[in-house]
Amino acid sequence: MKELLEHIARLLVEHPDDVSVTEVDADGELILELRVAEDDMGKVIGKQGRIAKAIRVVMKASAVNEDRKVIVEIVQ
């Protein structure tokens, strides 16, 4: 799951080396914290959050295969 999110984020940003994902396992939920360079935040979030929503949909669809609940948080 972590690798998929990193791969998607690296394709979207101008500074792929600054992409990092941290996994936090809490109460049976997998929380993925995505960090990107400050000037790449807009590219990951998109207009009105459309890119962020699409990323979350893909991650939730991937989580169904593993029978887990996943939450994607974009943090600075």
N, C-alpha and C positions, 0 to 999 in steps of 0.2 A: 504494500500500500504506500509506504513512504517513498519507494523508488518511483512509483507511477506519478505521484504528486510532484516530485522533484523534476522528473522528465517533462511533464506538462509545463511547469513553471519556467524551466530553462529554455524551452522553445518560444516562450512569450516575451522574455525580457532582453534588454540590451547587455546586461552584465550577468551572464549565467553563472559566473564563479561566485557571486554573492548570494545565490539561492541556497537556503538551508531549510530543512524540515526536521522538527522535533516531535517525537511520538510521546504521548502521555496516555497511559492506560488508567482510566478512572471508572469504577463501577460498571465494568463490562463494556464501556464505550471507549473507542480509540479516538483520541483528540490529536489531530495533526496541526501543528503550528507552523505556518509557512512564513518565512522571512525572506525579503528581497531588498535590493538597494532602494534607497528612498526615492530616487527618480524613476524607478520601475514600478512603484506602487500603482500608479494609474493604469499601467498596462495589464497588471494582474487583476485589478478590480473592474476596469472597463466602465463605459458610460452606464450610469444608473445601476452599476453592479452586475451587469450582464455576464461578463467574463467570470467573475467570482461565482455567480450562480451556476454557470455551466460547469465550472471545475467541481463544484460541490455535487452536482448531478452525476458526473462521471465517477467521482469517488464513491458516492453512495451506491451506484450500480455495481462497482467493483466489490464493494463490501458485502453485497448480497451473496456473491459467490463464496465468501468466507464466513457467512452467517454472523456478521458483526455489524455494529452500529458505528459509523464514523462521522466525526465532526471536523470540518476544516475551518481553522481560524487563520486569518491573515493579520499578522502582528508586525510591529516595527521593531 
